[in-house]
């Protein structure tokens, strides 16, 4: 039963990542913003969030871009929703297995 709950939690997290990226479009969300958004319940660690963003990227729902400023020694990964991700959220595409929409 615990495995089923874990799977459901991952599907919900994936949907919430898509929704945040949709709200932040076209600029997208940094991984820092996503971590902060899901830190309220302490359930999501950075590694799990990165895995789920990677999953969504493999499904074509989001894209990631590394942005760096070497002078300021800054590096951020920006997550942007794709057209396929928008279509899924808006109900203009068939349900995608593994994403709780």
SVG drawing of the C-alpha trace seen along z (x, -y; Angstrom):
<svg xmlns="http://www.w3.org/2000/svg" viewBox="-9 -39 43 41">
<polyline fill="none" stroke="black" stroke-width="0.4" points="0.0,0.0 2.9,-2.4 4.2,-1.9 0.9,-3.0 0.9,-6.1 4.5,-6.9 3.4,-6.7 0.4,-8.9 2.6,-11.5 5.0,-11.6 2.2,-12.1 0.8,-14.9 4.3,-16.5 4.8,-16.3 1.5,-18.1 2.3,-20.8 5.7,-21.4 3.9,-21.8 1.4,-24.2 4.2,-26.4 6.0,-26.5 2.8,-27.4 2.2,-30.3 5.8,-31.5 5.7,-31.2 7.4,-32.2 10.4,-32.9 10.1,-29.6 11.1,-28.7 14.5,-28.2 15.1,-25.0 15.5,-27.2 12.0,-28.5 10.6,-25.0 12.5,-23.8 11.0,-26.7 7.5,-26.0 7.6,-22.4 9.6,-23.0 6.5,-24.0 5.7,-20.4 9.3,-19.2 8.3,-16.2 10.4,-16.9 14.1,-16.9 16.3,-18.4 17.2,-15.1 13.6,-14.0 12.6,-17.3 15.4,-17.0 14.3,-13.4 10.8,-14.5 11.9,-17.5 14.0,-15.1 11.0,-12.8 8.9,-15.6 11.7,-16.7 12.0,-13.1 8.2,-13.2 8.6,-16.5 6.5,-18.5 9.3,-20.8 12.7,-22.0 15.6,-22.9 18.3,-25.5 21.4,-26.2 22.1,-30.0 25.4,-31.1 27.2,-34.3 30.8,-33.5 31.7,-37.0 29.2,-36.7 29.8,-33.0 26.1,-32.2 24.6,-29.2 20.8,-28.4 18.8,-25.8 15.6,-27.2 12.6,-24.9 10.2,-26.0 6.9,-24.4 6.7,-23.3 3.7,-23.5 3.0,-19.8 3.0,-20.6 0.6,-23.5 -1.7,-21.3 -1.8,-18.7 -2.7,-21.1 -5.4,-22.8 -6.9,-19.5 -6.0,-19.7 -4.0,-16.5 -4.5,-12.9 -3.7,-12.0 0.0,-11.2 0.8,-8.2 2.7,-9.2 1.4,-12.8 -1.6,-13.3 -3.6,-15.8"/>
</svg>
